[in-house]
């Protein structure tokens, strides 16, 4: 790489990086792009530095043999309060899962759906083998309660862990084991439901009020849409920040940029390094395994849950059933999620998944082609009941945003990006 040094500028492949900027944002994930979007709206044009070859951070999609593989199973909840502020849902061509889930129990699938969204499924849901009638009525009761709460009120309430909350609410052990643990364990990426009940209530509301969707072009279409709205040249890819020192941003190639305000919008591990923090972090771990199949193994466009969390298959879905663009014509994409696997052996896991699913769907599973496995040991920062309050302003010139500063979701990434932009702009 050849740099030509001019007064106050560095020139790289016709992209000009000024030596001094009003705001530099480190990281072009959802939080960093959201912050840049709002700053631009306020008349401040930031420079966004991204180490990777594309925007998105943890929200990335790979193209493999005509399939769209999101890096870990991910969805967007349309009811997130921050998302409509930023995203053009129509342009994303969002495709919806059916509400509820398929529960694998007694060698068969039972349907749990939302009768408010699908009245025709009321009878099937009420008389499914999952939970008692009292359990299902409590689901309707909680739906009504959370629909009236604001986002702020969820996180201002005293908290306990989700499992304790579910027991205190009165759900049976069967309902917790067969539905809540596999469903929200998949959301939280942890099987014991130690995540804060405040976050559980917030997420429960989003599922109740909106849809679970994926964009036709893969989850990376979301950050790509955010980046496309920014002025040309705002985002600089393949640019690694080595350290932050005062108002200086040191790049890995030795160049130094300065800014009146610096925003660290990376993942938490990288943020700790840049901000000089030596903290012990606990993460929830997930592994996503993708297969190419000749046809979908599911009869419903729903997430399939396995209450047996000792198995290799925790959650299964067929993204191409939801968005056909996820697979070449005439094929299906099968996604299998496994939580908590810290000691990872790809071949053993793949073999175990095939063996288990052969028991579910028959010998046809043995013809599936393994496409790729994403093992993500730092998928989400744990969010217990005693999680500290967000701290977005570190000093007069240094800020931090990202879901790790708040609660683990795309909504929090967007919200903290907006909050930091508001602070910088004095809104």
C-alpha positions in Angstrom: 0.0 0.0 0.0 1.5 3.4 -1.1 0.5 6.6 0.7 1.1 10.0 -0.6 1.5 12.6 2.2 -0.1 16.0 1.6 -0.6 18.8 4.1 -3.3 17.5 6.5 -4.3 14.6 4.2 -3.5 11.0 3.5 -4.4 9.7 0.0 -5.2 6.0 -0.4 -6.6 4.7 -3.7 -8.3 8.1 -4.3 -10.0 8.0 -0.8 -8.9 11.0 1.2 -8.5 10.7 5.0 -8.1 14.1 6.6 -5.6 14.3 9.5 -8.2 16.1 11.7 -11.9 15.3 11.9 -14.8 16.5 13.9 -15.8 12.9 14.8 -14.2 9.5 14.2 -16.2 6.4 14.8 -14.3 3.1 15.1 -16.4 0.2 13.9 -19.0 0.0 11.1 -21.3 -2.5 12.8 -24.9 -1.6 13.6 -24.0 0.7 16.5 -21.3 2.7 14.6 -23.4 3.0 11.5 -26.4 4.1 13.6 -24.3 6.8 15.3 -23.0 8.0 11.9 -26.5 8.2 10.5 -27.8 10.4 13.3 -24.6 12.6 13.3 -25.1 13.1 9.6 -28.7 14.0 10.2 -27.5 16.6 12.7 -25.1 18.1 10.1 -22.0 16.4 11.4 -20.1 14.2 8.9 -18.1 11.6 10.8 -15.3 9.3 9.5 -16.1 5.6 10.2 -13.1 3.3 10.3 -13.7 -0.4 9.8 -11.1 -3.1 10.0 -13.0 -5.6 7.9 -13.6 -5.7 4.2 -17.4 -4.9 4.6 -19.7 -3.2 7.0 -21.8 -5.1 9.5 -19.6 -6.2 12.4 -21.3 -9.3 13.7 -24.1 -8.9 11.3 -22.5 -10.4 8.2 -23.7 -12.8 5.4 -21.5 -15.0 3.3 -22.4 -16.4 -0.1 -21.5 -20.0 -0.5 -22.5 -22.1 -3.6 -25.5 -19.9 -4.1 -26.7 -20.0 -0.5 -26.8 -17.0 1.9 -25.3 -17.9 5.2 -25.7 -15.4 8.0 -22.8 -15.7 10.5 -24.9 -17.3 13.2 -28.6 -17.6 13.2 -30.0 -14.1 13.4 -33.4 -12.3 13.0 -34.8 -8.8 13.1 -37.8 -8.1 15.2 -39.9 -5.5 13.3 -41.4 -4.2 16.6 -38.0 -3.0 17.9 -38.6 0.7 18.6 -35.3 1.8 17.1 -35.5 -0.1 13.8 -38.2 1.9 12.0 -36.3 5.1 12.8 -33.4 3.9 10.7 -34.5 1.2 8.3 -36.6 1.0 5.1 -38.5 -2.2 5.7 -39.9 -2.4 2.2 -36.5 -1.9 0.6 -35.1 -4.8 2.7 -37.8 -7.1 1.3 -38.4 -8.6 4.8 -39.7 -12.1 5.0 -41.6 -13.3 8.1 -41.5 -16.4 10.2 -44.9 -17.7 11.3 -45.5 -16.7 14.9 -44.7 -19.2 17.6 -42.7 -22.4 17.2 -42.6 -26.1 16.6 -41.7 -28.1 19.7 -40.1 -31.5 19.2 -41.6 -33.7 21.8 -42.4 -37.4 22.0 -40.9 -37.9 18.5 -43.3 -35.5 17.0 -43.8 -31.7 16.6 -46.4 -29.7 18.5 -47.4 -26.2 17.4 -47.3 -23.2 19.8 -48.6 -20.1 18.0 -49.9 -16.7 18.9 -53.8 -16.9 18.6 -54.0 -13.1 18.3 -52.0 -13.3 15.1 -53.3 -16.6 13.9 -56.8 -17.2 15.2 -57.1 -20.3 13.1 -54.4 -21.9 15.2 -56.1 -21.2 18.6 -57.6 -24.7 18.9 -54.3 -26.4 17.9 -52.3 -24.3 20.3 -54.6 -24.7 23.3 -54.7 -28.5 22.9 -51.1 -29.1 22.0 -49.0 -31.3 24.3 -46.9 -28.4 25.4 -48.0 -26.9 28.7 -51.4 -26.8 30.3 -54.4 -24.6 29.5 -53.4 -22.5 32.5 -49.9 -22.1 31.1 -51.2 -20.9 27.8 -53.6 -18.4 29.4 -50.7 -17.0 31.3 -48.9 -16.4 28.0 -51.9 -14.3 26.9 -51.9 -12.5 30.2 -48.2 -11.6 29.9 -48.7 -10.5 26.3 -51.4 -8.0 27.5 -49.2 -6.7 30.3 -46.0 -6.1 28.4 -47.8 -4.5 25.5 -48.5 -1.5 27.7 -44.9 -1.0 29.0 -42.4 1.4 27.4 -38.9 0.3 26.7 -37.5 2.5 29.5 -39.8 1.0 32.1 -38.6 -2.5 31.4 -35.1 -1.7 32.3 -35.9 0.6 35.2 -37.7 -2.2 37.1 -36.0 -4.2 39.8 -34.6 -7.4 38.1 -34.3 -11.0 38.7 -33.2 -13.8 36.3 -35.6 -15.1 33.7 -36.0 -18.6 35.2 -36.9 -17.2 38.6 -39.4 -14.8 37.0 -41.1 -17.6 35.1 -41.5 -19.7 38.2 -42.8 -16.8 40.2 -45.3 -16.0 37.4 -46.7 -19.4 37.8 -45.8 -21.4 34.7 -45.4 -25.1 35.2 -42.0 -26.8 35.0 -43.2 -28.6 31.8 -44.0 -25.3 30.1 -40.7 -23.8 31.1 -38.7 -26.9 30.0 -40.6 -27.5 26.7 -41.1 -23.9 25.5 -39.5 -21.1 27.4 -36.0 -22.7 27.8 -35.6 -23.7 24.2 -37.2 -20.6 22.7 -35.7 -17.9 24.8 -32.6 -20.0 25.4 -32.2 -19.6 21.6 -32.7 -15.8 21.9 -30.3 -15.4 24.8 -27.9 -18.0 23.6 -27.9 -19.7 27.0 -29.9 -22.6 28.2 -30.4 -21.9 31.9 -32.3 -18.6 31.5 -29.9 -16.7 33.8 -30.5 -13.6 31.6 -32.2 -10.6 33.2 -36.0 -10.9 33.4 -36.2 -7.3 32.4 -34.7 -8.2 29.0 -37.0 -11.2 28.7 -40.1 -9.0 29.2 -38.8 -6.5 26.6 -38.1 -9.3 24.0 -41.5 -11.0 24.8 -43.2 -7.7 23.9 -41.3 -7.5 20.6 -42.4 -11.0 19.5 -46.0 -10.2 20.6 -46.3 -6.9 18.8 -44.2 -7.5 15.6 -42.8 -10.1 13.3 -39.6 -12.1 13.3 -38.1 -11.5 9.9 -35.0 -11.9 7.7 -34.2 -9.7 4.7 -34.3 -11.3 1.3 -30.7 -10.4 0.8 -29.5 -11.8 4.2 -29.0 -10.1 7.5 -26.0 -8.1 6.1 -28.5 -6.1 4.0 -29.4 -4.2 7.2 -26.0 -2.6 7.8 -25.5 -2.2 4.1 -28.7 -0.2 3.9 -27.5 2.0 6.8 -24.1 2.6 5.1 -25.7 3.4 1.8 -27.5 6.4 3.4 -24.3 8.0 4.5 -22.4 10.5 2.4 -19.8 9.0 0.0 -16.5 8.4 1.7 -17.9 8.3 5.2 -16.9 4.7 5.8 -13.3 3.6 5.3 -13.0 -0.2 5.1 -9.8 -2.3 5.6 -8.6 0.3 8.1 -7.5 -1.2 11.5 -7.2 1.1 14.5 -4.2 0.1 16.7 -4.9 2.3 19.7 -6.7 5.4 20.9 -4.6 8.0 22.7 -6.3 11.2 23.8 -7.8 12.7 20.7 -5.5 10.7 18.5 -6.5 7.5 16.6 -3.4 5.4 15.7 -3.9 3.2 12.7 -2.2 -0.2 12.3 -0.1 1.1 9.4 1.4 3.8 11.5 -0.7 6.8 10.4 -2.3 9.0 13.1 -5.6 10.8 12.8 -7.1 13.3 15.3 -10.7 14.1 16.1 -12.6 16.4 18.4 -14.7 13.4 19.4 -13.9 9.7 19.1 -16.6 7.0 19.3 -15.6 3.3 20.0 -18.3 1.2 18.3 -16.5 -2.1 18.0 -17.4 -5.5 19.7 -16.7 -5.6 23.4 -13.4 -7.5 23.1 -11.9 -5.0 20.8 -13.4 -2.1 22.7 -11.6 -3.3 25.9 -8.3 -3.4 24.1 -8.7 0.1 22.6 -9.9 1.6 25.8 -7.2 -0.1 27.9 -9.6 -2.1 30.0 -8.5 -5.4 31.7 -11.9 -6.9 32.6 -13.0 -10.5 32.9 -15.9 -11.0 30.5 -18.4 -13.8 30.4 -20.0 -14.6 27.0 -22.8 -16.8 25.8 -21.6 -19.2 23.1 -23.4 -20.4 20.0 -22.5 -22.6 17.0 -24.5 -22.4 13.8 -24.2 -25.3 11.3 -25.6 -25.0 7.7 -26.7 -27.8 5.4 -27.8 -27.9 1.8 -30.9 -30.1 1.4 -32.9 -31.2 -1.6 -36.1 -30.1 0.1 -37.2 -28.6 3.4 -37.7 -31.0 6.3 -40.3 -28.8 7.9 -44.0 -28.4 7.1 -44.3 -25.0 8.7 -42.4 -21.8 8.3 -41.5 -21.8 11.9 -38.5 -22.3 14.2 -38.3 -25.9 15.5 -37.2 -26.2 19.1 -35.7 -29.2 20.9 -36.4 -29.1 24.7 -33.6 -31.7 25.1 -30.7 -29.3 25.6 -28.2 -32.2 26.0 -28.5 -32.9 22.3 -26.5 -31.4 19.5 -29.6 -29.9 17.9 -31.1 -27.1 20.0 -32.9 -25.1 17.4 -33.6 -25.7 13.7 -35.0 -23.6 11.0 -35.1 -23.5 7.2 -34.2 -19.9 6.2 -35.1 -20.7 2.5 -38.7 -21.5 3.6 -38.9 -18.0 4.9 -36.9 -16.2 2.1 -36.4 -18.4 -1.0 -33.4 -16.2 -2.0 -31.4 -17.9 0.8 -31.0 -21.0 -1.4 -30.6 -21.8 -5.1 -33.8 -22.8 -6.9 -34.8 -26.4 -6.1 -32.7 -26.6 -2.9 -33.2 -25.8 0.8 -31.0 -24.2 3.4 -31.1 -25.8 6.8 -29.8 -24.0 9.8 -29.0 -25.8 13.1 -28.0 -23.9 16.3 -26.2 -25.4 19.3 -25.7 -23.3 22.4 -22.9 -23.4 25.0 -20.3 -25.5 23.2 -17.0 -24.2 24.5 -14.9 -27.2 23.4 -15.6 -27.3 19.7 -15.0 -30.1 17.2 -16.6 -29.3 13.9 -16.6 -32.8 12.4 -17.9 -34.4 15.6 -20.7 -31.8 15.9 -21.7 -32.2 12.3 -21.8 -36.0 12.6 -23.9 -35.8 15.8 -26.3 -33.3 14.1 -26.8 -35.6 11.1 -27.4 -38.6 13.4 -30.0 -36.8 15.5 -31.8 -35.3 12.6 -31.9 -38.7 10.8 -34.0 -39.8 13.8 -36.3 -36.8 13.2 -36.6 -36.8 9.4 -35.3 -40.2 8.2 -32.4 -41.3 6.0 -32.8 -38.3 3.7 -30.8 -36.3 6.1 -27.7 -38.4 5.3 -27.8 -36.9 1.8 -27.6 -33.3 3.0 -24.4 -31.4 2.2 -22.6 -29.7 5.1 -21.9 -26.1 3.9 -20.3 -24.3 6.7 -20.1 -24.1 10.5 -19.8 -20.8 12.4 -18.6 -21.3 16.0 -19.0 -18.0 17.9 -17.4 -18.2 21.4 -18.1 -14.5 22.1 -21.6 -14.3 20.6 -23.2 -12.2 23.3 -22.0 -10.7 26.5 -23.9 -12.2 29.4 -26.7 -10.0 30.7 -27.6 -11.0 34.2 -30.1 -9.3 36.5 -27.4 -7.2 38.1 -25.9 -5.9 34.9 -24.5 -2.4 35.3 -26.2 0.7 33.8 -24.9 1.9 30.4 -22.0 4.3 30.4 -21.7 5.8 27.0 -19.6 8.9 27.7 -16.1 8.0 28.9 -14.6 11.5 28.8 -15.3 14.9 27.2 -14.0 13.6 23.9 -14.4 9.8 24.1 -17.6 7.8 23.8 -18.6 4.2 23.4 -21.7 2.5 21.9 -22.8 -1.0 21.1 -25.2 -3.6 22.6 -22.5 -4.6 25.1 -23.0 -1.2 26.8 -26.7 -1.9 27.3 -28.6 -5.1 26.6 -27.9 -7.7 23.9 -29.9 -6.9 20.8 -29.9 -5.0 17.5 -32.3 -2.5 19.2 -29.7 -1.7 21.8 -26.9 -1.3 19.2 -29.1 1.2 17.4 -30.3 3.0 20.5 -26.8 3.5 22.0 -25.5 4.7 18.6 -28.3 7.3 18.6 -27.7 8.3 22.2 -24.0 8.9 21.6 -24.9 11.0 18.5 -27.3 13.0 20.6 -24.6 13.7 23.2 -22.1 14.8 20.6 -24.6 17.1 18.8 -25.9 18.4 22.1 -29.5 17.2 21.4 
